[in-house]
């Protein structure tokens, strides 16, 4: 069964113009809203322990540019399944943040979502 964050993003994608599946998740862009981080990003949903920042950027950068977006956001729904990407992003000096998602029921499940963000003009190569 999909997690709460997976269900949220799947529902959100329905209203966006460009959602392209990748082996590790999806690249999402919408040229109507180029400066909204949560509408222009890469989403890592698969377990991808060896996934690199270079691989994600190769898929993400062209659609972001086409949409006129001036930022990079990578959302990792299972940080323990993309350790290399998270560590590499930290070494590159990218900003990481974590959010906890708790379902509104009696279950004790908590999902932690990690966002990796580079603002306009930031160097994405080490």
N, CA, C and O atoms as a GROMACS GRO file, in nm:
protein
  504
    1UNK      N    1   0.084  -0.118   0.000
    1UNK     CA    2   0.000   0.000   0.000
    1UNK      C    3   0.089   0.125   0.000
    1UNK      O    4   0.186   0.132   0.076
    2UNK      N    5   0.059   0.223  -0.084
    2UNK     CA    6   0.140   0.345  -0.088
    2UNK      C    7   0.135   0.421   0.044
    2UNK      O    8   0.035   0.417   0.117
    3UNK      N    9   0.244   0.489   0.074
    3UNK     CA   10   0.250   0.570   0.196
    3UNK      C   11   0.168   0.697   0.177
    3UNK      O   12   0.128   0.730   0.065
    4UNK      N   13   0.145   0.768   0.286
    4UNK     CA   14   0.071   0.895   0.280
    4UNK      C   15   0.140   0.993   0.184
    4UNK      O   16   0.072   1.051   0.099
    5UNK      N   17   0.273   1.013   0.193
    5UNK     CA   18   0.337   1.104   0.098
    5UNK      C   19   0.323   1.058  -0.048
    5UNK      O   20   0.303   1.141  -0.137
    6UNK      N   21   0.333   0.928  -0.073
    6UNK     CA   22   0.318   0.879  -0.210
    6UNK      C   23   0.178   0.908  -0.263
    6UNK      O   24   0.163   0.947  -0.379
    7UNK      N   25   0.077   0.890  -0.180
    7UNK     CA   26  -0.060   0.920  -0.222
    7UNK      C   27  -0.079   1.069  -0.245
    7UNK      O   28  -0.146   1.109  -0.340
    8UNK      N   29  -0.020   1.151  -0.158
    8UNK     CA   30  -0.029   1.296  -0.174
    8UNK      C   31   0.030   1.341  -0.308
    8UNK      O   32  -0.035   1.413  -0.384
    9UNK      N   33   0.152   1.298  -0.336
    9UNK     CA   34   0.217   1.341  -0.459
    9UNK      C   35   0.146   1.288  -0.583
    9UNK      O   36   0.138   1.358  -0.684
   10UNK      N   37   0.095   1.167  -0.578
   10UNK     CA   38   0.020   1.112  -0.692
   10UNK      C   39  -0.104   1.197  -0.719
   10UNK      O   40  -0.135   1.225  -0.835
   11UNK      N   41  -0.174   1.238  -0.615
   11UNK     CA   42  -0.293   1.323  -0.633
   11UNK      C   43  -0.253   1.461  -0.684
   11UNK      O   44  -0.321   1.516  -0.770
   12UNK      N   45  -0.146   1.516  -0.632
   12UNK     CA   46  -0.098   1.648  -0.675
   12UNK      C   47  -0.058   1.647  -0.822
   12UNK      O   48  -0.084   1.743  -0.895
   13UNK      N   49   0.006   1.540  -0.866
   13UNK     CA   50   0.051   1.529  -1.005
   13UNK      C   51  -0.062   1.541  -1.106
   13UNK      O   52  -0.041   1.588  -1.218
   14UNK      N   53  -0.182   1.500  -1.068
   14UNK     CA   54  -0.294   1.500  -1.161
   14UNK      C   55  -0.325   1.639  -1.216
   14UNK      O   56  -0.377   1.651  -1.327
   15UNK      N   57  -0.294   1.744  -1.140
   15UNK     CA   58  -0.323   1.879  -1.186
   15UNK      C   59  -0.207   1.948  -1.256
   15UNK      O   60  -0.218   2.065  -1.292
   16UNK      N   61  -0.096   1.877  -1.275
   16UNK     CA   62   0.023   1.939  -1.333
   16UNK      C   63   0.041   1.898  -1.478
   16UNK      O   64  -0.007   1.793  -1.521
   17UNK      N   65   0.110   1.981  -1.552
   17UNK     CA   66   0.123   1.960  -1.697
   17UNK      C   67   0.219   1.849  -1.737
   17UNK      O   68   0.190   1.775  -1.832
   18UNK      N   69   0.331   1.834  -1.668
   18UNK     CA   70   0.433   1.739  -1.712
   18UNK      C   71   0.479   1.652  -1.596
   18UNK      O   72   0.543   1.699  -1.502
   19UNK      N   73   0.446   1.526  -1.605
   19UNK     CA   74   0.493   1.428  -1.508
   19UNK      C   75   0.552   1.313  -1.590
   19UNK      O   76   0.481   1.243  -1.662
   20UNK      N   77   0.683   1.294  -1.576
   20UNK     CA   78   0.750   1.190  -1.654
   20UNK      C   79   0.812   1.088  -1.558
   20UNK      O   80   0.895   1.122  -1.474
   21UNK      N   81   0.772   0.965  -1.574
   21UNK     CA   82   0.824   0.858  -1.489
   21UNK      C   83   0.970   0.829  -1.524
   21UNK      O   84   1.010   0.836  -1.640
   22UNK      N   85   1.047   0.797  -1.422
   22UNK     CA   86   1.186   0.752  -1.438
   22UNK      C   87   1.198   0.620  -1.361
   22UNK      O   88   1.105   0.580  -1.291
   23UNK      N   89   1.311   0.554  -1.374
   23UNK     CA   90   1.327   0.428  -1.300
   23UNK      C   91   1.332   0.450  -1.150
   23UNK      O   92   1.304   0.358  -1.073
   24UNK      N   93   1.367   0.571  -1.108
   24UNK     CA   94   1.378   0.600  -0.965
   24UNK      C   95   1.262   0.680  -0.910
   24UNK      O   96   1.255   0.702  -0.789
   25UNK      N   97   1.169   0.723  -0.995
   25UNK     CA   98   1.055   0.802  -0.947
   25UNK      C   99   0.992   0.881  -1.058
   25UNK      O  100   0.934   0.824  -1.150
   26UNK      N  101   1.002   1.015  -1.051
   26UNK     CA  102   0.940   1.100  -1.153
   26UNK      C  103   1.005   1.237  -1.156
   26UNK      O  104   1.063   1.284  -1.058
   27UNK      N  105   0.994   1.300  -1.273
   27UNK     CA  106   1.031   1.441  -1.290
   27UNK      C  107   0.900   1.514  -1.317
   27UNK      O  108   0.824   1.477  -1.405
   28UNK      N  109   0.876   1.619  -1.239
   28UNK     CA  110   0.749   1.692  -1.244
   28UNK      C  111   0.778   1.838  -1.273
   28UNK      O  112   0.859   1.901  -1.204
   29UNK      N  113   0.713   1.893  -1.376
   29UNK     CA  114   0.727   2.037  -1.406
   29UNK      C  115   0.594   2.093  -1.454
   29UNK      O  116   0.508   2.020  -1.505
   30UNK      N  117   0.579   2.223  -1.436
   30UNK     CA  118   0.461   2.292  -1.486
   30UNK      C  119   0.501   2.436  -1.517
   30UNK      O  120   0.529   2.514  -1.427
   31UNK      N  121   0.504   2.469  -1.646
   31UNK     CA  122   0.551   2.601  -1.687
   31UNK      C  123   0.456   2.714  -1.647
   31UNK      O  124   0.490   2.831  -1.663
   32UNK      N  125   0.337   2.682  -1.598
   32UNK     CA  126   0.247   2.786  -1.546
   32UNK      C  127   0.298   2.841  -1.413
   32UNK      O  128   0.264   2.954  -1.376
   33UNK      N  129   0.378   2.762  -1.342
   33UNK     CA  130   0.424   2.798  -1.209
   33UNK      C  131   0.574   2.771  -1.195
   33UNK      O  132   0.612   2.689  -1.112
   34UNK      N  133   0.658   2.838  -1.273
   34UNK     CA  134   0.801   2.802  -1.275
   34UNK      C  135   0.874   2.826  -1.143
   34UNK      O  136   0.978   2.764  -1.119
   35UNK      N  137   0.823   2.913  -1.058
   35UNK     CA  138   0.894   2.944  -0.934
   35UNK      C  139   0.837   2.874  -0.811
   35UNK      O  140   0.879   2.902  -0.698
   36UNK      N  141   0.744   2.782  -0.830
   36UNK     CA  142   0.689   2.708  -0.718
   36UNK      C  143   0.766   2.577  -0.704
   36UNK      O  144   0.756   2.488  -0.789
   37UNK      N  145   0.843   2.567  -0.598
   37UNK     CA  146   0.931   2.452  -0.578
   37UNK      C  147   0.855   2.320  -0.584
   37UNK      O  148   0.900   2.226  -0.649
   38UNK      N  149   0.741   2.313  -0.517
   38UNK     CA  150   0.670   2.186  -0.506
   38UNK      C  151   0.597   2.145  -0.634
   38UNK      O  152   0.532   2.041  -0.636
   39UNK      N  153   0.607   2.225  -0.738
   39UNK     CA  154   0.546   2.190  -0.866
   39UNK      C  155   0.649   2.165  -0.975
   39UNK      O  156   0.613   2.133  -1.088
   40UNK      N  157   0.775   2.180  -0.942
   40UNK     CA  158   0.885   2.161  -1.038
   40UNK      C  159   1.001   2.094  -0.963
   40UNK      O  160   1.078   2.161  -0.895
   41UNK      N  161   1.011   1.963  -0.977
   41UNK     CA  162   1.106   1.890  -0.894
   41UNK      C  163   1.124   1.747  -0.944
   41UNK      O  164   1.053   1.701  -1.033
   42UNK      N  165   1.220   1.679  -0.884
   42UNK     CA  166   1.236   1.534  -0.904
   42UNK      C  167   1.189   1.467  -0.777
   42UNK      O  168   1.213   1.516  -0.667
   43UNK      N  169   1.121   1.355  -0.793
   43UNK     CA  170   1.072   1.279  -0.677
   43UNK      C  171   1.132   1.139  -0.681
   43UNK      O  172   1.116   1.066  -0.779
   44UNK      N  173   1.202   1.102  -0.575
   44UNK     CA  174   1.263   0.970  -0.565
   44UNK      C  175   1.169   0.882  -0.483
   44UNK      O  176   1.151   0.905  -0.363
   45UNK      N  177   1.110   0.783  -0.547
   45UNK     CA  178   1.017   0.695  -0.476
   45UNK      C  179   1.070   0.552  -0.466
   45UNK      O  180   1.031   0.478  -0.377
   46UNK      N  181   1.157   0.514  -0.557
   46UNK     CA  182   1.210   0.377  -0.557
   46UNK      C  183   1.332   0.368  -0.466
   46UNK      O  184   1.401   0.466  -0.442
   47UNK      N  185   1.355   0.249  -0.416
   47UNK     CA  186   1.480   0.225  -0.346
   47UNK      C  187   1.593   0.236  -0.446
   47UNK      O  188   1.600   0.157  -0.541
   48UNK      N  189   1.680   0.331  -0.426
   48UNK     CA  190   1.789   0.357  -0.522
   48UNK      C  191   1.915   0.392  -0.445
   48UNK      O  192   1.960   0.506  -0.450
   49UNK      N  193   1.973   0.295  -0.374
   49UNK     CA  194   2.087   0.326  -0.288
   49UNK      C  195   2.209   0.380  -0.361
   49UNK      O  196   2.290   0.450  -0.301
   50UNK      N  197   2.224   0.349  -0.489
   50UNK     CA  198   2.341   0.395  -0.565
   50UNK      C  199   2.310   0.514  -0.656
   50UNK      O  200   2.398   0.556  -0.732
   51UNK      N  201   2.190   0.568  -0.651
   51UNK     CA  202   2.152   0.681  -0.735
   51UNK      C  203   2.241   0.801  -0.704
   51UNK      O  204   2.268   0.831  -0.588
   52UNK      N  205   2.286   0.870  -0.810
   52UNK     CA  206   2.375   0.985  -0.791
   52UNK      C  207   2.303   1.116  -0.823
   52UNK      O  208   2.201   1.117  -0.893
   53UNK      N  209   2.357   1.223  -0.772
   53UNK     CA  210   2.306   1.356  -0.800
   53UNK      C  211   2.316   1.385  -0.950
   53UNK      O  212   2.226   1.446  -1.008
   54UNK      N  213   2.424   1.343  -1.012
   54UNK     CA  214   2.444   1.363  -1.156
   54UNK      C  215   2.333   1.296  -1.236
   54UNK      O  216   2.282   1.354  -1.332
   55UNK      N  217   2.296   1.174  -1.197
   55UNK     CA  218   2.189   1.102  -1.268
   55UNK      C  219   2.056   1.175  -1.256
   55UNK      O  220   1.982   1.188  -1.354
   56UNK      N  221   2.025   1.223  -1.137
   56UNK     CA  222   1.898   1.294  -1.117
   56UNK      C  223   1.898   1.424  -1.195
   56UNK      O  224   1.800   1.456  -1.262
   57UNK      N  225   2.007   1.499  -1.187
   57UNK     CA  226   2.014   1.628  -1.259
   57UNK      C  227   2.007   1.610  -1.410
   57UNK      O  228   1.954   1.696  -1.479
   58UNK      N  229   2.061   1.501  -1.462
   58UNK     CA  230   2.056   1.476  -1.606
   58UNK      C  231   1.911   1.462  -1.653
   58UNK      O  232   1.877   1.504  -1.764
   59UNK      N  233   1.826   1.404  -1.570
   59UNK     CA  234   1.684   1.388  -1.604
   59UNK      C  235   1.605   1.514  -1.571
   59UNK      O  236   1.509   1.546  -1.642
   60UNK      N  237   1.643   1.585  -1.466
   60UNK     CA  238   1.565   1.698  -1.414
   60UNK      C  239   1.596   1.831  -1.481
   60UNK      O  240   1.505   1.909  -1.508
   61UNK      N  241   1.722   1.858  -1.509
   61UNK     CA  242   1.761   1.991  -1.557
   61UNK      C  243   1.694   2.034  -1.688
   61UNK      O  244   1.644   2.146  -1.695
   62UNK      N  245   1.690   1.950  -1.792
   62UNK     CA  246   1.626   1.995  -1.917
   62UNK      C  247   1.478   2.033  -1.901
   62UNK      O  248   1.438   2.138  -1.951
   63UNK      N  249   1.396   1.952  -1.833
   63UNK     CA  250   1.256   1.994  -1.815
   63UNK      C  251   1.241   2.119  -1.728
   63UNK      O  252   1.152   2.201  -1.752
   64UNK      N  253   1.328   2.135  -1.626
   64UNK     CA  254   1.321   2.257  -1.545
   64UNK      C  255   1.352   2.379  -1.629
   64UNK      O  256   1.284   2.482  -1.619
   65UNK      N  257   1.455   2.368  -1.713
   65UNK     CA  258   1.490   2.479  -1.800
   65UNK      C  259   1.376   2.512  -1.896
   65UNK      O  260   1.343   2.629  -1.916
   66UNK      N  261   1.315   2.410  -1.955
   66UNK     CA  262   1.204   2.430  -2.047
   66UNK      C  263   1.084   2.496  -1.978
   66UNK      O  264   1.010   2.571  -2.042
   67UNK      N  265   1.065   2.468  -1.850
   67UNK     CA  266   0.954   2.526  -1.774
   67UNK      C  267   0.986   2.667  -1.723
   67UNK      O  268   0.897   2.735  -1.672
   68UNK      N  269   1.112   2.709  -1.735
   68UNK     CA  270   1.152   2.840  -1.687
   68UNK      C  271   1.180   2.845  -1.538
   68UNK      O  272   1.184   2.952  -1.478
   69UNK      N  273   1.199   2.729  -1.478
   69UNK     CA  274   1.224   2.722  -1.335
   69UNK      C  275   1.368   2.763  -1.304
   69UNK      O  276   1.460   2.731  -1.380
   70UNK      N  277   1.387   2.833  -1.192
   70UNK     CA  278   1.520   2.882  -1.155
   70UNK      C  279   1.573   2.817  -1.029
   70UNK      O  280   1.661   2.872  -0.964
   71UNK      N  281   1.521   2.703  -0.994
   71UNK     CA  282   1.565   2.632  -0.874
   71UNK      C  283   1.569   2.482  -0.904
   71UNK      O  284   1.518   2.436  -1.006
   72UNK      N  285   1.628   2.410  -0.814
   72UNK     CA  286   1.629   2.264  -0.823
   72UNK      C  287   1.576   2.211  -0.690
   72UNK      O  288   1.624   2.251  -0.584
   73UNK      N  289   1.479   2.123  -0.698
   73UNK     CA  290   1.432   2.055  -0.578
   73UNK      C  291   1.422   1.906  -0.608
   73UNK      O  292   1.368   1.865  -0.711
   74UNK      N  293   1.474   1.827  -0.517
   74UNK     CA  294   1.467   1.682  -0.527
   74UNK      C  295   1.401   1.634  -0.399
   74UNK      O  296   1.450   1.662  -0.289
   75UNK      N  297   1.291   1.563  -0.412
   75UNK     CA  298   1.219   1.511  -0.296
   75UNK      C  299   1.246   1.362  -0.285
   75UNK      O  300   1.222   1.287  -0.380
   76UNK      N  301   1.295   1.320  -0.171
   76UNK     CA  302   1.328   1.180  -0.147
   76UNK      C  303   1.226   1.126  -0.047
   76UNK      O  304   1.228   1.163   0.070
   77UNK      N  305   1.138   1.038  -0.094
   77UNK     CA  306   1.032   0.989  -0.006
   77UNK      C  307   1.080   0.884   0.093
   77UNK      O  308   1.017   0.865   0.197
   78UNK      N  309   1.190   0.817   0.063
   78UNK     CA  310   1.245   0.716   0.153
   78UNK      C  311   1.396   0.740   0.162
   78UNK      O  312   1.473   0.680   0.087
   79UNK      N  313   1.436   0.828   0.252
   79UNK     CA  314   1.577   0.868   0.260
   79UNK      C  315   1.669   0.749   0.283
   79UNK      O  316   1.783   0.750   0.238
   80UNK      N  317   1.621   0.648   0.353
   80UNK     CA  318   1.705   0.531   0.377
   80UNK      C  319   1.723   0.447   0.250
   80UNK      O  320   1.806   0.356   0.248
   81UNK      N  321   1.647   0.477   0.146
   81UNK     CA  322   1.662   0.405   0.019
   81UNK      C  323   1.740   0.483  -0.085
   81UNK      O  324   1.755   0.436  -0.198
   82UNK      N  325   1.790   0.602  -0.050
   82UNK     CA  326   1.868   0.684  -0.143
   82UNK      C  327   1.984   0.749  -0.068
   82UNK      O  328   2.010   0.868  -0.081
   83UNK      N  329   2.052   0.666   0.011
   83UNK     CA  330   2.159   0.718   0.097
   83UNK      C  331   2.267   0.791   0.019
   83UNK      O  332   2.312   0.897   0.061
   84UNK      N  333   2.309   0.735  -0.093
   84UNK     CA  334   2.416   0.795  -0.172
   84UNK      C  335   2.376   0.935  -0.220
   84UNK      O  336   2.455   1.029  -0.211
   85UNK      N  337   2.256   0.949  -0.272
   85UNK     CA  338   2.207   1.078  -0.321
   85UNK      C  339   2.205   1.181  -0.209
   85UNK      O  340   2.250   1.294  -0.227
   86UNK      N  341   2.152   1.142  -0.094
   86UNK     CA  342   2.144   1.236   0.019
   86UNK      C  343   2.285   1.276   0.064
   86UNK      O  344   2.311   1.394   0.086
   87UNK      N  345   2.375   1.180   0.079
   87UNK     CA  346   2.512   1.210   0.123
   87UNK      C  347   2.585   1.296   0.020
   87UNK      O  348   2.654   1.391   0.056
   88UNK      N  349   2.571   1.262  -0.108
   88UNK     CA  350   2.636   1.339  -0.213
   88UNK      C  351   2.584   1.483  -0.216
   88UNK      O  352   2.661   1.577  -0.237
   89UNK      N  353   2.456   1.500  -0.196
   89UNK     CA  354   2.396   1.634  -0.194
   89UNK      C  355   2.448   1.715  -0.077
   89UNK      O  356   2.476   1.834  -0.091
   90UNK      N  357   2.463   1.651   0.038
   90UNK     CA  358   2.520   1.720   0.154
   90UNK      C  359   2.664   1.763   0.126
   90UNK      O  360   2.702   1.876   0.156
   91UNK      N  361   2.744   1.674   0.068
   91UNK     CA  362   2.884   1.707   0.035
   91UNK      C  363   2.891   1.822  -0.066
   91UNK      O  364   2.985   1.902  -0.062
   92UNK      N  365   2.793   1.830  -0.155
   92UNK     CA  366   2.791   1.937  -0.254
   92UNK      C  367   2.743   2.070  -0.195
   92UNK      O  368   2.745   2.173  -0.262
   93UNK      N  369   2.702   2.066  -0.068
   93UNK     CA  370   2.659   2.189  -0.002
   93UNK      C  371   2.515   2.228  -0.029
   93UNK      O  372   2.475   2.341  -0.003
   94UNK      N  373   2.436   2.135  -0.081
   94UNK     CA  374   2.295   2.165  -0.105
   94UNK      C  375   2.219   2.163   0.026
   94UNK      O  376   2.256   2.093   0.121
   95UNK      N  377   2.114   2.240   0.031
   95UNK     CA  378   2.032   2.249   0.153
   95UNK      C  379   1.939   2.129   0.163
   95UNK      O  380   1.866   2.098   0.069
   96UNK      N  381   1.940   2.062   0.275
   96UNK     CA  382   1.851   1.950   0.301
   96UNK      C  383   1.753   1.987   0.411
   96UNK      O  384   1.788   2.055   0.507
   97UNK      N  385   1.631   1.943   0.394
   97UNK     CA  386   1.531   1.961   0.500
   97UNK      C  387   1.449   1.834   0.509
   97UNK      O  388   1.437   1.760   0.412
   98UNK      N  389   1.393   1.811   0.625
   98UNK     CA  390   1.312   1.692   0.647
   98UNK      C  391   1.173   1.734   0.695
   98UNK      O  392   1.158   1.829   0.772
   99UNK      N  393   1.075   1.663   0.650
   99UNK     CA  394   0.938   1.682   0.696
   99UNK      C  395   0.886   1.548   0.744
   99UNK      O  396   0.918   1.444   0.686
  100UNK      N  397   0.808   1.551   0.849
  100UNK     CA  398   0.742   1.430   0.897
  100UNK      C  399   0.597   1.434   0.854
  100UNK      O  400   0.530   1.536   0.866
  101UNK      N  401   0.549   1.322   0.805
  101UNK     CA  402   0.411   1.311   0.763
  101UNK      C  403   0.346   1.206   0.851
  101UNK      O  404   0.389   1.090   0.855
  102UNK      N  405   0.242   1.247   0.920
  102UNK     CA  406   0.174   1.157   1.013
  102UNK      C  407   0.028   1.145   0.969
  102UNK      O  408  -0.041   1.246   0.957
  103UNK      N  409  -0.020   1.023   0.946
  103UNK     CA  410  -0.159   1.007   0.905
  103UNK      C  411  -0.256   1.045   1.017
  103UNK      O  412  -0.224   1.031   1.136
  104UNK      N  413  -0.372   1.094   0.979
  104UNK     CA  414  -0.472   1.134   1.078
  104UNK      C  415  -0.560   1.015   1.115
  104UNK      O  416  -0.682   1.018   1.096
  105UNK      N  417  -0.500   0.913   1.168
  105UNK     CA  418  -0.572   0.798   1.220
  105UNK      C  419  -0.495   0.747   1.341
  105UNK      O  420  -0.400   0.812   1.386
  106UNK      N  421  -0.532   0.637   1.391
  106UNK     CA  422  -0.469   0.588   1.515
  106UNK      C  423  -0.338   0.513   1.492
  106UNK      O  424  -0.276   0.467   1.588
  107UNK      N  425  -0.294   0.501   1.367
  107UNK     CA  426  -0.173   0.424   1.340
  107UNK      C  427  -0.049   0.503   1.384
  107UNK      O  428  -0.048   0.626   1.379
  108UNK      N  429   0.054   0.432   1.427
  108UNK     CA  430   0.176   0.499   1.472
  108UNK      C  431   0.275   0.528   1.358
  108UNK      O  432   0.389   0.566   1.385
  109UNK      N  433   0.233   0.511   1.233
  109UNK     CA  434   0.324   0.529   1.120
  109UNK      C  435   0.363   0.676   1.102
  109UNK      O  436   0.277   0.764   1.105
  110UNK      N  437   0.488   0.700   1.082
  110UNK     CA  438   0.539   0.834   1.050
  110UNK      C  439   0.630   0.818   0.930
  110UNK      O  440   0.718   0.733   0.929
  111UNK      N  441   0.607   0.901   0.828
  111UNK     CA  442   0.693   0.901   0.710
  111UNK      C  443   0.781   1.026   0.715
  111UNK      O  444   0.733   1.135   0.744
  112UNK      N  445   0.907   1.009   0.685
  112UNK     CA  446   0.998   1.123   0.680
  112UNK      C  447   1.033   1.146   0.534
  112UNK      O  448   1.079   1.056   0.464
  113UNK      N  449   1.011   1.268   0.489
  113UNK     CA  450   1.039   1.309   0.352
  113UNK      C  451   1.155   1.407   0.356
  113UNK      O  452   1.152   1.504   0.432
  114UNK      N  453   1.257   1.384   0.274
  114UNK     CA  454   1.374   1.472   0.268
  114UNK      C  455   1.368   1.552   0.139
  114UNK      O  456   1.350   1.495   0.031
  115UNK      N  457   1.384   1.683   0.149
  115UNK     CA  458   1.393   1.768   0.031
  115UNK      C  459   1.536   1.818   0.017
  115UNK      O  460   1.598   1.859   0.115
  116UNK      N  461   1.586   1.815  -0.105
  116UNK     CA  462   1.719   1.864  -0.138
  116UNK      C  463   1.698   1.983  -0.230
  116UNK      O  464   1.635   1.969  -0.335
  117UNK      N  465   1.749   2.099  -0.192
  117UNK     CA  466   1.719   2.220  -0.267
  117UNK      C  467   1.847   2.295  -0.303
  117UNK      O  468   1.937   2.310  -0.220
  118UNK      N  469   1.855   2.341  -0.427
  118UNK     CA  470   1.960   2.433  -0.471
  118UNK      C  471   1.888   2.554  -0.528
  118UNK      O  472   1.803   2.540  -0.615
  119UNK      N  473   1.922   2.671  -0.481
  119UNK     CA  474   1.857   2.793  -0.529
  119UNK      C  475   1.925   2.842  -0.656
  119UNK      O  476   2.032   2.794  -0.694
  120UNK      N  477   1.862   2.936  -0.720
  120UNK     CA  478   1.914   2.992  -0.844
  120UNK      C  479   2.058   3.035  -0.830
  120UNK      O  480   2.094   3.101  -0.732
  121UNK      N  481   2.139   2.998  -0.925
  121UNK     CA  482   2.279   3.038  -0.927
  121UNK      C  483   2.371   2.948  -0.848
  121UNK      O  484   2.492   2.966  -0.851
  122UNK      N  485   2.316   2.851  -0.776
  122UNK     CA  486   2.400   2.762  -0.695
  122UNK      C  487   2.471   2.663  -0.788
  122UNK      O  488   2.416   2.620  -0.890
  123UNK      N  489   2.592   2.630  -0.751
  123UNK     CA  490   2.668   2.533  -0.829
  123UNK      C  491   2.620   2.392  -0.796
  123UNK      O  492   2.607   2.357  -0.678
  124UNK      N  493   2.593   2.313  -0.896
  124UNK     CA  494   2.545   2.178  -0.875
  124UNK      C  495   2.651   2.074  -0.908
  124UNK      O  496   2.621   1.955  -0.912
  125UNK      N  497   2.770   2.117  -0.931
  125UNK     CA  498   2.879   2.023  -0.956
  125UNK      C  499   2.983   2.039  -0.848
  125UNK      O  500   3.006   2.150  -0.798
  126UNK      N  501   3.046   1.928  -0.812
  126UNK     CA  502   3.146   1.937  -0.705
  126UNK      C  503   3.284   1.950  -0.762
  126UNK      O  504   3.381   1.959  -0.687
   0.00000   0.00000   0.00000
